[in-house]
Amino acid sequence: MTQYAFFFDQSRCYGCQACSVACKDWNGIEPGPEKWMTVYEWEKGTYPDLRVHDLAFSCGHCQNPVCIKACPNNAIFKEDKYGAVLVDEDKCTGNRQCIIACPYGAPKFASDAPGTKMSKCTMCIDRLEKGEKPMCVVSCPLRALDFGTLEEIEAKYGSLRQLEDMPAPDTKPAFIVRPHTEKKKLVPYDKDKALFLMQQRGDLGTVFENVEDVTNVKEGVVPRTKLIMKHTNSKDLLAQTRNDIG
């Protein structure tokens, strides 16, 4: 078996959701939490060292897929040609043992209703069979995604399989990443003067009363401050992915 893999460049992604929308369109998935390609977004830091983080992730198609072992109905399997982890929906009973086992939250469900069958990224095998790359990869406007054999991807991009906040790659995901580049100050400025000027809004009213409101943000003000890939319900998944309609 030749293992194929995805590559994600965090420094290029700005969370536009084009990959997720294209995936839904290609696979005929209705709006909602059933996102085979999921774009997570979270914020870290405070002014002036604030950064928005994004992660576009579908499935690791792991070399040691714990979801397969967790399914009591043998509904999940790893196919031989591309190394894709797939689900046989005829065998799936919606018991959700797969999502409990998967550290990445890759198994997806259209609703929280008991018995809802699991679905997931198929690696776009229908496209691979025609010599085309997965739809998420070709739809990215900034080319933050790539796809090929694991050997090819590692030769081009290295072998890092974990971004900050992601689970440890114990399952050996076929998912190679490149983290953010170091943040650089391109235009010199006085951060204290900038805050002062932002408060001077004339008749428009103030955005913040005290500089502490932006330099020492209280817990709970920012809704997403860390990456969470596993969720117990659809509402939390949609909130974590900056999208309440899917």
Backbone hydrogen bonds, N-H to C=O, Kabsch-Sander energy under -0.5 kcal/mol:
donor,donor_aa,acceptor,acceptor_aa,energy
2,T,80,D,-0.5
2,T,81,K,-0.6
3,Q,1,M,-0.6
4,Y,2,T,-0.5
4,Y,82,Y,-2.6
5,A,148,G,-3.5
6,F,174,A,-2.1
7,F,146,D,-2.4
8,F,176,I,-2.4
9,D,144,A,-2.9
10,Q,8,F,-0.8
10,Q,178,R,-2.7
11,S,178,R,-0.5
12,R,9,D,-1.5
13,C,9,D,-1.0
21,V,17,Q,-2.5
22,A,18,A,-2.6
23,C,19,C,-2.1
24,K,20,S,-2.1
25,D,21,V,-2.5
26,W,22,A,-2.7
27,N,23,C,-2.1
28,G,24,K,-0.7
28,G,25,D,-0.7
29,I,24,K,-2.4
35,K,33,P,-2.5
36,W,34,E,-0.8
38,T,36,W,-0.7
38,T,57,F,-2.8
40,Y,38,T,-0.7
40,Y,55,L,-3.0
41,E,240,Q,-1.5
42,W,53,H,-2.1
43,E,224,R,-3.0
44,K,51,R,-2.4
47,Y,214,V,-1.5
49,D,46,T,-2.3
51,R,44,K,-2.4
53,H,42,W,-3.6
55,L,40,Y,-2.0
57,F,38,T,-2.9
57,F,55,L,-0.7
63,Q,172,K,-2.5
64,N,171,T,-2.4
66,V,64,N,-0.7
68,I,65,P,-0.8
69,K,65,P,-0.9
70,A,66,V,-1.6
71,C,67,C,-1.3
74,N,71,C,-1.0
77,F,86,L,-2.4
79,E,77,F,-0.6
79,E,84,A,-2.5
83,G,79,E,-0.6
86,L,77,F,-3.1
86,L,84,A,-0.6
88,D,75,A,-3.6
89,E,87,V,-0.9
91,K,88,D,-1.5
92,C,88,D,-1.2
100,I,96,R,-1.4
101,A,97,Q,-1.7
102,C,98,C,-2.6
105,G,102,C,-0.7
108,K,119,S,-3.0
110,A,117,K,-0.5
115,G,94,G,-0.8
116,T,113,A,-1.8
119,S,108,K,-2.5
125,I,122,T,-0.8
127,R,124,C,-1.1
128,L,124,C,-2.4
129,E,125,I,-2.4
130,K,127,R,-1.3
131,G,128,L,-1.9
132,E,127,R,-2.6
137,V,134,P,-0.6
138,V,134,P,-1.7
139,S,135,M,-1.5
140,C,136,C,-0.7
140,C,137,V,-0.8
143,R,140,C,-1.0
146,D,7,F,-1.7
148,G,5,A,-1.8
150,L,3,Q,-3.3
153,I,149,T,-2.8
154,E,150,L,-2.5
155,A,151,E,-1.8
156,K,152,E,-1.8
157,Y,153,I,-2.7
158,G,154,E,-2.0
166,M,163,L,-2.0
170,D,168,A,-2.0
172,K,169,P,-1.6
174,A,60,G,-3.3
175,F,173,P,-1.8
176,I,6,F,-2.8
177,V,160,L,-2.8
178,R,8,F,-2.2
186,L,184,K,-1.0
191,K,189,Y,-0.8
194,A,190,D,-2.4
195,L,191,K,-1.6
196,F,192,D,-1.9
197,L,193,K,-2.6
198,M,194,A,-2.0
199,Q,195,L,-1.1
199,Q,196,F,-0.6
200,Q,196,F,-0.6
200,Q,197,L,-0.8
201,R,199,Q,-1.4
204,L,201,R,-2.2
205,G,202,G,-1.1
213,D,210,N,-2.1
214,V,211,V,-1.6
215,T,211,V,-2.0
216,N,212,E,-1.8
221,V,218,K,-1.8
237,L,233,N,-1.6
238,L,234,S,-2.6
239,A,235,K,-2.0
240,Q,236,D,-2.3
241,T,237,L,-1.3
242,R,239,A,-1.3
243,N,238,L,-2.8
